[in-house]
Protein backbone atom coordinates (compact mmCIF):
# COMPACT_ATOMS: atom_id res chain seq x y z
CA UNK A 1 0.00 0.00 0.00
CA UNK A 2 1.38 3.40 -0.98
CA UNK A 3 1.90 5.84 1.87
CA UNK A 4 0.91 9.49 1.62
CA UNK A 5 3.29 12.30 2.55
CA UNK A 6 2.18 14.20 5.68
CA UNK A 7 1.89 17.48 3.75
CA UNK A 8 -0.56 15.90 1.29
CA UNK A 9 -2.53 14.30 4.12
CA UNK A 10 -2.85 17.65 5.89
CA UNK A 11 -4.06 19.24 2.63
CA UNK A 12 -6.73 16.57 2.27
CA UNK A 13 -7.84 16.90 5.88
CA UNK A 14 -8.12 20.69 5.60
CA UNK A 15 -10.20 20.40 2.44
CA UNK A 16 -12.53 17.75 3.88
CA UNK A 17 -12.73 19.26 7.36
CA UNK A 18 -15.66 21.59 6.68
CA UNK A 19 -19.35 20.59 7.02
CA UNK A 20 -20.50 21.50 3.51
CA UNK A 21 -17.43 19.99 1.84
CA UNK A 22 -17.85 16.78 3.84
CA UNK A 23 -21.46 16.55 2.60
CA UNK A 24 -20.22 17.12 -0.95
CA UNK A 25 -17.65 14.35 -0.59
CA UNK A 26 -20.41 11.97 0.49
CA UNK A 27 -22.44 12.91 -2.59
CA UNK A 28 -19.50 12.65 -4.99
CA UNK A 29 -18.76 9.19 -3.64
CA UNK A 30 -22.35 8.09 -4.37
CA UNK A 31 -23.21 9.65 -7.72
CA UNK A 32 -21.38 12.09 -10.03
CA UNK A 33 -23.25 15.39 -10.19
CA UNK A 34 -23.06 18.95 -11.42
CA UNK A 35 -22.89 22.17 -9.43
CA UNK A 36 -26.62 22.58 -10.03
CA UNK A 37 -27.40 19.06 -8.81
CA UNK A 38 -25.43 19.48 -5.61
CA UNK A 39 -26.68 23.01 -4.94
CA UNK A 40 -30.24 21.72 -5.16
CA UNK A 41 -29.45 18.76 -2.88
CA UNK A 42 -27.71 20.86 -0.21
CA UNK A 43 -30.12 23.82 -0.60
CA UNK A 44 -27.17 26.22 -1.08
CA UNK A 45 -26.54 28.73 -3.83
CA UNK A 46 -24.64 27.51 -6.89
CA UNK A 47 -21.75 30.02 -6.38
CA UNK A 48 -21.26 28.77 -2.82
CA UNK A 49 -21.28 25.11 -3.86
CA UNK A 50 -18.95 25.92 -6.78
CA UNK A 51 -16.41 27.46 -4.36
CA UNK A 52 -16.46 24.37 -2.14
CA UNK A 53 -16.10 22.05 -5.13
CA UNK A 54 -13.16 24.11 -6.33
CA UNK A 55 -11.41 23.67 -2.96
CA UNK A 56 -11.97 19.92 -3.05
CA UNK A 57 -10.76 19.76 -6.66
CA UNK A 58 -7.61 21.79 -5.96
CA UNK A 59 -6.86 19.51 -3.02
CA UNK A 60 -7.06 16.53 -5.37
CA UNK A 61 -9.97 14.83 -3.61
CA UNK A 62 -12.45 15.15 -6.48
CA UNK A 63 -12.13 15.61 -10.23
CA UNK A 64 -14.14 17.24 -13.01
CA UNK A 65 -15.72 15.03 -15.66
CA UNK A 66 -17.31 16.57 -18.75
CA UNK A 67 -20.54 14.90 -19.90
CA UNK A 68 -21.80 16.64 -23.02
CA UNK A 69 -22.59 20.23 -22.10
CA UNK A 70 -22.43 19.49 -18.38
CA UNK A 71 -19.48 19.23 -15.98
CA UNK A 72 -19.84 16.60 -13.28
CA UNK A 73 -17.78 16.02 -10.16
CA UNK A 74 -16.72 12.68 -8.73
CA UNK A 75 -14.13 11.29 -6.32
CA UNK A 76 -10.66 11.42 -7.87
CA UNK A 77 -9.54 8.15 -9.43
CA UNK A 78 -6.14 7.84 -7.68
CA UNK A 79 -5.75 4.81 -5.41
CA UNK A 80 -4.41 6.86 -2.48
CA UNK A 81 -7.23 9.41 -2.73
CA UNK A 82 -9.90 6.74 -3.04
CA UNK A 83 -8.52 4.91 -0.02
CA UNK A 84 -8.43 8.13 2.02
CA UNK A 85 -11.99 9.12 1.10
CA UNK A 86 -13.39 5.62 1.69
CA UNK A 87 -11.72 5.48 5.09
CA UNK A 88 -12.98 8.93 6.04
CA UNK A 89 -16.56 8.36 4.91
CA UNK A 90 -16.69 4.94 6.55
CA UNK A 91 -16.83 6.81 9.85
CA UNK A 92 -19.96 8.75 8.84
CA UNK A 93 -23.38 7.46 9.90
CA UNK A 94 -25.20 7.13 6.57
CA UNK A 95 -28.52 7.05 8.45
CA UNK A 96 -28.00 10.66 9.49
CA UNK A 97 -31.20 12.49 8.34
CA UNK A 98 -29.24 15.24 6.61
CA UNK A 99 -27.07 12.81 4.66
CA UNK A 100 -30.14 10.77 3.69
CA UNK A 101 -31.89 13.89 2.35
CA UNK A 102 -28.75 15.01 0.52
CA UNK A 103 -28.35 11.65 -1.17
CA UNK A 104 -31.98 11.31 -2.23
CA UNK A 105 -32.14 14.87 -3.57
CA UNK A 106 -28.91 14.49 -5.53
CA UNK A 107 -30.00 11.23 -7.12
CA UNK A 108 -33.32 12.76 -8.13
CA UNK A 109 -31.70 15.87 -9.59
CA UNK A 110 -29.07 14.13 -11.69
CA UNK A 111 -30.29 13.52 -15.24
CA UNK A 112 -29.43 10.00 -16.38
CA UNK A 113 -27.74 11.14 -19.57
CA UNK A 114 -27.73 13.88 -22.15
CA UNK A 115 -30.63 12.15 -23.91
CA UNK A 116 -33.00 13.14 -21.14
CA UNK A 117 -32.87 10.09 -18.92
CA UNK A 118 -33.80 7.60 -21.62
CA UNK A 119 -31.78 4.85 -19.96
CA UNK A 120 -34.13 2.36 -18.31
CA UNK A 121 -33.75 0.89 -14.84
CA UNK A 122 -35.24 -2.10 -13.07
CA UNK A 123 -36.41 0.16 -10.26
CA UNK A 124 -38.13 2.56 -12.64
CA UNK A 125 -39.98 -0.32 -14.32
CA UNK A 126 -41.02 -1.71 -10.93
CA UNK A 127 -42.42 1.65 -9.82
CA UNK A 128 -44.26 2.03 -13.12
CA UNK A 129 -45.76 -1.42 -12.61
CA UNK A 130 -47.05 -0.46 -9.17
CA UNK A 131 -48.77 2.60 -10.67
CA UNK A 132 -50.34 0.88 -13.68
CA UNK A 133 -51.80 -1.86 -11.44
CA UNK A 134 -54.19 0.80 -10.07
CA UNK A 135 -54.73 2.80 -13.26
CA UNK A 136 -58.29 2.76 -14.65
CA UNK A 137 -59.18 1.78 -18.20
CA UNK A 138 -60.58 5.26 -18.81
CA UNK A 139 -57.73 7.84 -18.77
CA UNK A 140 -57.62 10.48 -16.06
CA UNK A 141 -58.49 13.97 -17.23
CA UNK A 142 -55.57 15.62 -15.41
CA UNK A 143 -52.55 14.12 -13.67
CA UNK A 144 -49.69 15.81 -11.81
CA UNK A 145 -46.25 14.23 -11.39
CA UNK A 146 -43.94 15.78 -8.78
CA UNK A 147 -40.36 14.72 -9.28
CA UNK A 148 -38.86 13.12 -12.38
CA UNK A 149 -36.31 10.73 -10.88
CA UNK A 150 -37.62 7.73 -12.85
CA UNK A 151 -38.51 8.31 -16.54
CA UNK A 152 -40.33 4.98 -16.81
CA UNK A 153 -42.68 6.03 -14.03
CA UNK A 154 -43.30 9.41 -15.68
CA UNK A 155 -44.08 7.82 -19.03
CA UNK A 156 -46.52 5.33 -17.50
CA UNK A 157 -48.26 8.12 -15.59
CA UNK A 158 -48.49 10.35 -18.68
CA UNK A 159 -50.05 7.57 -20.73
CA UNK A 160 -52.74 7.15 -18.04
CA UNK A 161 -54.04 10.71 -18.50
CA UNK A 162 -55.33 13.06 -21.17
CA UNK A 163 -53.35 15.94 -19.64
CA UNK A 164 -50.11 15.39 -17.70
CA UNK A 165 -48.04 18.02 -15.90
CA UNK A 166 -44.64 17.27 -14.34
CA UNK A 167 -42.70 19.39 -11.84
CA UNK A 168 -38.92 18.93 -12.12
CA UNK A 169 -36.61 20.03 -9.27
CA UNK A 170 -33.84 21.56 -11.42
CA UNK A 171 -33.42 23.23 -14.80
CA UNK A 172 -31.31 20.32 -15.96
CA UNK A 173 -33.91 17.77 -14.90
CA UNK A 174 -36.63 19.75 -16.67
CA UNK A 175 -34.63 19.88 -19.90
CA UNK A 176 -33.86 16.18 -19.73
CA UNK A 177 -37.49 15.31 -19.04
CA UNK A 178 -38.74 17.32 -22.03
CA UNK A 179 -36.19 15.60 -24.26
CA UNK A 180 -37.21 12.18 -22.93
CA UNK A 181 -40.93 12.85 -23.51
CA UNK A 182 -40.24 14.01 -27.06
CA UNK A 183 -38.04 10.98 -27.76
CA UNK A 184 -40.62 8.51 -26.40
CA UNK A 185 -43.56 10.24 -28.05
CA UNK A 186 -45.80 11.11 -25.11
CA UNK A 187 -47.29 14.47 -24.11
CA UNK A 188 -46.32 16.07 -20.82
CA UNK A 189 -46.07 19.70 -19.77
CA UNK A 190 -42.84 20.05 -17.75
CA UNK A 191 -42.40 22.91 -15.27
CA UNK A 192 -39.46 23.78 -13.05
CA UNK A 193 -40.22 23.51 -9.33
CA UNK A 194 -38.16 25.50 -6.84
CA UNK A 195 -38.10 22.64 -4.32
CA UNK A 196 -38.72 18.92 -3.93
CA UNK A 197 -42.17 19.62 -2.48
CA UNK A 198 -43.72 22.36 -4.63
CA UNK A 199 -45.76 24.18 -2.02
CA UNK A 200 -48.88 26.23 -2.68
CA UNK A 201 -47.22 28.50 -5.27
CA UNK A 202 -45.88 25.61 -7.33
CA UNK A 203 -49.21 23.80 -7.25
CA UNK A 204 -51.06 26.94 -8.31
CA UNK A 205 -48.71 27.27 -11.27
CA UNK A 206 -49.31 23.64 -12.22
CA UNK A 207 -53.07 24.13 -12.39
CA UNK A 208 -56.29 23.38 -10.53
CA UNK A 209 -57.63 20.17 -9.03
CA UNK A 210 -56.11 16.93 -10.32
CA UNK A 211 -57.69 13.52 -10.81
CA UNK A 212 -54.39 11.78 -10.02
CA UNK A 213 -51.07 12.75 -8.44
CA UNK A 214 -47.71 10.97 -8.46
CA UNK A 215 -44.93 11.86 -6.00
CA UNK A 216 -41.69 10.42 -7.35
CA UNK A 217 -39.30 10.58 -4.40
CA UNK A 218 -40.55 13.77 -2.71
CA UNK A 219 -37.41 13.54 -0.53
CA UNK A 220 -39.10 15.17 2.38
CA UNK A 221 -39.32 12.64 5.19
CA UNK A 222 -40.96 13.62 8.46
CA UNK A 223 -42.49 17.06 8.96
CA UNK A 224 -41.70 18.29 5.43
CA UNK A 225 -43.44 15.29 3.88
CA UNK A 226 -46.43 15.81 6.18
CA UNK A 227 -46.76 19.42 4.97
CA UNK A 228 -46.41 18.38 1.34
CA UNK A 229 -49.13 15.75 1.70
CA UNK A 230 -51.52 18.24 3.29
CA UNK A 231 -50.94 20.70 0.42
CA UNK A 232 -51.42 17.99 -2.19
CA UNK A 233 -54.59 16.60 -0.65
CA UNK A 234 -56.07 20.10 -1.05
CA UNK A 235 -55.67 19.95 -4.86
CA UNK A 236 -57.04 16.44 -5.29
CA UNK A 237 -60.37 16.33 -7.11
CA UNK A 238 -63.16 14.13 -5.70
CA UNK A 239 -62.33 10.50 -6.39
CA UNK A 240 -58.67 11.28 -7.12
CA UNK A 241 -55.84 8.85 -6.39
CA UNK A 242 -52.34 9.63 -5.12
CA UNK A 243 -49.26 7.49 -5.62
CA UNK A 244 -46.23 8.12 -3.42
CA UNK A 245 -42.74 6.68 -3.95
CA UNK A 246 -40.21 7.53 -1.22
CA UNK A 247 -36.89 6.08 -0.18
CA UNK A 248 -37.04 3.70 2.77
CA UNK A 249 -34.10 5.44 4.45
CA UNK A 250 -35.70 8.89 4.47
CA UNK A 251 -38.63 7.48 6.46
CA UNK A 252 -36.46 5.84 9.09
CA UNK A 253 -36.49 7.48 12.51
CA UNK A 254 -32.78 7.13 13.28
CA UNK A 255 -31.66 9.37 16.12
CA UNK A 256 -35.22 10.14 17.25
CA UNK A 257 -36.54 9.34 20.73
CA UNK A 258 -39.47 7.32 19.40
CA UNK A 259 -38.55 4.62 16.89
CA UNK A 260 -41.24 4.10 14.24
CA UNK A 261 -41.15 1.60 11.40
CA UNK A 262 -41.06 3.32 7.98
CA UNK A 263 -44.26 1.56 6.82
CA UNK A 264 -46.13 2.67 9.94
CA UNK A 265 -44.72 6.17 9.61
CA UNK A 266 -45.87 6.51 6.02
CA UNK A 267 -49.38 5.30 6.87
CA UNK A 268 -49.54 7.80 9.74
CA UNK A 269 -48.38 10.71 7.55
CA UNK A 270 -50.96 9.87 4.90
CA UNK A 271 -53.72 9.64 7.51
CA UNK A 272 -52.71 12.97 9.03
CA UNK A 273 -53.19 14.56 5.59
CA UNK A 274 -56.71 13.16 5.27
CA UNK A 275 -55.69 10.25 3.05
CA UNK A 276 -56.38 6.53 3.34
CA UNK A 277 -53.55 4.22 2.27
CA UNK A 278 -55.02 1.46 0.10
CA UNK A 279 -51.79 -0.20 -1.03
CA UNK A 280 -48.33 -0.12 0.52
CA UNK A 281 -45.40 -2.13 -0.73
CA UNK A 282 -41.59 -2.06 -0.37
CA UNK A 283 -39.81 -2.23 -3.73
CA UNK A 284 -36.10 -3.02 -3.99
CA UNK A 285 -34.08 -2.90 -7.20
CA UNK A 286 -30.82 -1.44 -8.50
CA UNK A 287 -29.50 -1.24 -4.94
CA UNK A 288 -32.30 1.10 -3.81
CA UNK A 289 -35.13 0.46 -1.37
CA UNK A 290 -38.34 2.41 -2.02
CA UNK A 291 -41.73 2.41 -0.31
CA UNK A 292 -44.61 2.62 -2.79
CA UNK A 293 -48.06 3.70 -1.60
CA UNK A 294 -51.43 4.31 -3.22
CA UNK A 295 -53.99 6.44 -1.38
CA UNK A 296 -57.33 8.19 -1.72
CA UNK A 297 -59.01 11.01 0.16
CA UNK A 298 -60.55 9.74 3.39
CA UNK A 299 -63.82 11.52 2.53
CA UNK A 300 -64.06 9.59 -0.76
CA UNK A 301 -63.40 6.26 0.96
CA UNK A 302 -66.01 7.01 3.62
CA UNK A 303 -68.60 7.99 1.03
CA UNK A 304 -67.92 4.86 -1.00
CA UNK A 305 -68.34 2.74 2.13
CA UNK A 306 -71.65 4.40 3.00
CA UNK A 307 -73.00 3.68 -0.47
CA UNK A 308 -71.76 0.09 -0.43
CA UNK A 309 -69.03 0.64 -3.00
CA UNK A 310 -66.26 -1.89 -3.52
N, C-alpha and C positions, 0 to 999 in steps of 0.2 A: 504494500500500500504506500502510495506517495505521500510524503509529509509536506505540510504547508508552512512556509516561512512565517514567523510571528508577525511581521509587518503586514503580510497579506491577510492573516487571520484577524488582526485588529481592524483592518479596513472592512472586512466582511461584517464583523460584529457591529461596527459603528453604523454601517448601512442598514443592517437588519434590526438594530436596536431602537426602533421607533414604531409606535403602535400602527400607524397607517401603512408603513412599509412592510411590517410583519404581516398584516392582513393581505397586502398585495403579493407577498411571497407565497402565501397559502394559495391564493387564487392562481398565480402563475404555475404553481406545481400541479394544479388540478386541470386547468383548461387554458390554452393560449387565448388571449383576449386583447382588444384594442384599448386605447385610452378611454374611449366612449363607453365601452362595455364595463370597464372597471370603475369609472366615475359613477355610472348608474348603480352598480352593485354596492359601492361604498357610500353612495349619497353625498359625494364631494364634487366640487367643480372640476371640469376637465383640466384647467391650468394647474390646479393643485395636484391632481393625480399625475399629470405629466411631469411635474417637478420631482415627485417621489420616484417615479419610474426611471427618470434620468439618473438619479442618485444610485439606484440599484443597478442600472446598466453600467454606469461608470465604475462601480465597484466590482463589476464582473459577475454579479450574481444572476442577472437575467440578460437576455439578448433579444434584439429586434428581429422579427421575421416578417418579410413582406408577403402578403397574400392578395394578389391583384392590386386594387387601389387602397387596400387597408394595410396598416402596420400592426402586427400582433406582437405581444411580449410573452416569453416563456422562460423557464429556468435555463440558464446557460448549460451547454452540452458537456463541458469539461468534467472529467471524472471526479476531480477534487472538489469542484463547486457542487456537483450533484450530491456527493457524499456529505458535504457540510450542510447543505440545505435539508436533505433528508433527515440528518441527525438532529438538526435544530427543530424542524417541524414535528418530529416524532414526539417532542415534549409537549406539544400543544394539544389541548383537549378538543377534538373535532366536534364534540357535542355542544361546545359553547354556542349559545344562541346567536351571537353576533357572527361567528364564523359560519354557522349553518345558513344564516340569511345571506351572507356575502356569497357563499358558494352557489346557492340556488339562484340568486339574482344574476350572477355572472353567467351561469349556464344558460339561463333563459335569454339573456341579452346577446349572446354570441351567435351570429348567423352561421349556419352550418358550412356554407361555402359561398362563393361569389355568384352562384346560380340561384341564390335565394332559398337555400335550405332544401334543395330537391333531394338530397341524400336521405334514404329511408332508414328507419331504425326499428328494431323489434319492439322497443317500448312504445314508440309512436303508433305502431300498428295495433298494439294491445290496448292502448287508450282509445283509439278510434273504434275498436271492436266493442268496448264497454259502452261507448256512446250510441253506436248504431243499434245495439241490442234493445234500447229503449225508444228509438226514433219511430214515429208513426209512419204509416204508408202515405198519408197526405202531408205534404211539406208544410213546415211552419211558415207563417207569413213573415216574421222578422226574428232574427237570431243574432245575439251579440256574443262574440268571443273575446275574452280578456286574456291577453298573453298569447304569444305565438311561438312557444318553445318547441312544439311538435307539429311540423307541417302536415303530417298524415291526419292528425286530429282536426286541424283547421279545415282541411279539404273535406273530410267526412261531415263535419258540422255544416259547411257551406252548401253541400249537396243535399242537406236535409231541410233547406229553407229557400224561400223565394227571394228573400233579401237578407244578406249576411254582412255584418259590420265587425271588424276586428280592431282591437286596440293594441298596438305594439309599444313596448316600453322604451325603445330607442329609435333614433332616425335610421340607423343601420338595419335594425330588425324590421322596420316598416318597409324600407326599400327592398330587402330580401323577400319579404312576404308578398309584396306586389309582384315581384319578378316570378316567384313560385306560382302564384295564382294564374298569371298570364301563361306560364309554361305548361301548367296542367289543365288549363282551359276551364276554370270555374270562376264565377263572379264573386267578388268580395270587396267591399269598401274598407280600406285600411287607413286608420288614423293613428297618429302618434299620441301616446298617453304619457303624461309627465311622471307617472309613478306606477308601481306594480298594481296597486289598487287604485282605480281611476278617480274615486271620489265623486261628489255631486256634480262638479263642473265637467269632468270628463264624460260622465253619463249623459248629462244634458247635451253635450256636443254630439254624442253618438246617436241620440234620438229619443223617442218616447218609450212607451211600454213595449216590452219584448215578450214574444211567445216562448222563447228558449234562451238560456244563457249558458255559456261554457267558460269556466275559469281554469285556464291552463297554467298551473303552477303560480297561484297568486303570490306566493312567497311572503306571506304575511301571517305567520303563525301567532297564536295568542290573541291579544287585544286588537292588533291591527286587522287580523282576519275577521274578528267579530264585528268590527266597524264596517269592513267591506261587505260582509254578508248582509248587514242591516240595510246598507245603502242599495245593494242589489235587489233585495227582496221588495224594496219600494218601487222598482221599475219593472217588476214582473207582472205581466198581464194575467187576468184570471185564467186558471188552468195551465199556466206556464210551468216549464220544468227547468231545473238548474242542475248542471253537471259540474262537479268540482274535482280537480286533480291537484293534489298537493304532496310534496315530499314527506315521507314518513318522519325524517329527522326533524323537520321544522315544527312538527306537532308533538315532539317529545318534550317532557317537562323536566329536562336535566337541570339541576341546580335550584329547582323550586322546592318549597317546603312540602307541598302536597304533590305526590307523584300520581299522574293520571295517564292511563294508557292512551296512545294516539287515537285509536278507534273510538274510545269513549269520549275523548276530548272533541273530536270532530263532530260526533253526534250532538254533544252538548252545545257547541258553537252554532250549529245549524238550528237547533231548537230555540236558542236564545234569539235568533234572527227571525223567528216565526216560520221556520221551515221544518218539514218532516222528512227525515232521511228514509228513502224507500229501498235503496241498494247501497251497500258499502263493501268494497273489496280491496284488499292489498294486491298490487300488481308489481312484479319484480322482473326487470329485464335490462340488459345492457349495463349491469352493475348498479342500477338505480332502483330504489324502493319507493313506490308512489301509492298513496291512498286515493281510490276513486270512489266518488259518492254521487248518487242521483237523488234529488230532493224536489218536493213540491211545497207550495204555500200551505201552512197548516189549515187556513180557512178553507182552501179547496178540498183538502182531504176530509175535513169535518163535514163539509156539505155533501161530498160524495158518499160518505158513510150514512148520513141522514137519509139520503134518497136511495140507499141500497145499492150504490154503485160498486163495481168490482175493483 
